[in-house]
Amino acid sequence: MLSTKAFLLPLSPFLFSMSSINTLIVLTLQLAPATITACSGSLNPPNGCVTIPVVSDECMNLTGGLSFLNKEISNVVVPDGFVCSFFSDFGCLGEQNIDEVVLTGGNWDMSDVPGIASTVNFNDLTSSFSCSPI
């Protein structure tokens, strides 16, 4: 009869080379879930904030359980090592600096985000976003 218990074997540090350890570290970092924080109010103190898992290169429409954020995002926290595009339309469609802004890791007040030529007010305009690792 087979047991459903897992058997753990002690691993010797000599079984792994440095390159395989580095590979394991990189794979672990790639699997770590990234999130953005989106707020309908301020970040300090947090007001109307929600943490949203980032699925690389997938368009996230602010519908369903996120519909309360549609056209309401005032502040975002983008994870380090990621670039996120925020769009004023559903489906992650738009032109940069008109109905799209692109933000890298950090805390952002959407009323003062970088555009192509100058800062842009994108407060309460976001309907969808997409993020990917840099």
N, C-alpha and C positions, 0 to 999 in steps of 0.2 A: 504494500500500500504506500502511495506517495504522500508525503506531508506537504501542506500548503505553507509551511514556514520557510522563510528565506535562509539560506546558509551564507554567512559572511566569512570570507577568508581574509586573514591578515595579508596586507600588501607590503611587500618589501620595497623600500625606496629605490632599490637597485633595479627594479623591473622597468622603471621609466627613464628615458633619456631626457635631457633638458629640452630638446625640441618638442618631444611629446608633451611635456609639462606645459610649455608655452602654448602649444596647440590647445590643450585642455583649458587653459586660462582664457584664450581668445574665444573658444566656443562657449564658455560659460558667460563671458561678457556679451556675446551676441544673443544668447538666450535670455539675458536679464530683461525683464519687461520695462519698457520706457513709458512714461506717461506725460501728458501735458496737464496743467492746471488752468482751467478757464473760469473767469469770474464775471458775474454780471455787475458786481460792485468793485470795491477796492481789494488790493492784496493785503494791505496793512491797515486795520485788521482785516482778515479774510471775510468777504461778504458775498454770498451767493456763489461760492466756489465749488467746483466739482473736478475730480481727477478723472481723466479719460485715458485709457490705454492707447498707445500709439501702435498701429499696425502699419508697418513700413509700406509706403507708396500706395496706401489704400485711401480713397476718398471717404471722409466721414461727414455725412450730412447731419445737420443739427435738427433731426426729426425724432419722432418717437419719444424715448426717455430723455433725449437731449433737446427737445423742442423749446423748453423754457429758456435755452441759451440763444435761440435763433434771433438774430438782429439785436442781441443783448450783451455781447461780450465786450467788456471794458478793459480787462487785464488778462494777460496770459503768462504762464511760465513754460518756456520751451526747454526741454532737456538738453544739457550739454551734448555736443556731438551730433545734433540733429538740426535740420532745416525744415521749417514748416511754412506752407503757403496757406493763407487765409483768404477766402473768396466771399464776395457779397451775394453770389448765387449758389443754389444747390448744384451738385454734380462737379464741384471743383473746376468750374469754367470761368474764364475771365481774362482780362488783360492786366499785366502788372502795372501798378501805380494808378489804375483807374478803378478796377473792381477786384484787385488782388494785391496783397502785401506778402513779402517773404521775410521771415524772421529766423534768426539763428538762436542758439542756446542763450537763455537769460530771462529776466523778468521784464515784461513789456506793458506799458500803458498804451492801449490801442489808440488813444487820442493823439499820440506823438510817436509814430513809427517811421522808420526810414523808407523813403520812396526813391524813385530814380534820380530826381533832381533835388529834392528837399524832403522835409518831414511831411507826413500825411496823417490826416485825422481819419482813422478807420474804426472809431468808437461806434458800437452798436450797428455794425454793418455785416458782420460775419454770418454766413449761412452754411458754410462747409469749410473743411480744411483737410490738408494732406501733409504728412511728415515723412521724411526719409533720413537715414544716417548720412552724415557728411563723408 
